[in-house]
């Protein structure tokens, strides 16, 4: 390139470009793209491992949350059944007292009387 005072003259390409011939930019882009592809192919196993661990972590967390919800539901159901059992047990205990049994016999007018002789244990 020759310097002249004032304006610079654009340099004309020395050779006429052939039709369809790759220019330096196209060659650089293709080479650059090939390097990017090579780097990506080199890291594919690492990326697969990272994606696999991520998928396993998400699946494990989902399964854990599902089991925790099931445990909470079962604990609530167990507590409800425990309260029902305690209520039934208390009712049965109160109904099986001697005074309650005598009251039920009188209400239904059954011809039974309380024994005056204590029970004898047979051996």
Steps between C-alpha positions, in 0.01 A plus 500: 500500500646833406444807707406816336433830654131563531294199402576134520447298194317171551706207400345281235528127539790375298321194373150487373285283720370192332130442505418271791851508640510537879624832628717539806198586715308191394801279561552660842132451592509136394824436689367686804174305487694173472698592814177571688354166389820320607485662845132408538566142396780485755267609782197288406577224756536760776176668396320164497625427852389844624157462339468147639584611855258794467222270382571254784499783757166637379346151491632417847363824642158440341487145640604621846230771505240246388597262781500781756145595399394135531660477847319816612168366370550164673599665830180708492291190423672310784428782743132509395466124549674523837243756615216277379651201681539699823138616481371146443722364777378763746135428409552125541672548835217717629232256376667197655493637855276309737277800570444559128423133440243505783343817358468341154342187650239710684423709188438192286308329786700181488436263787854486640630580848844567639642205689558549871755217509844593368636308209698181574810419306509135386839344479 
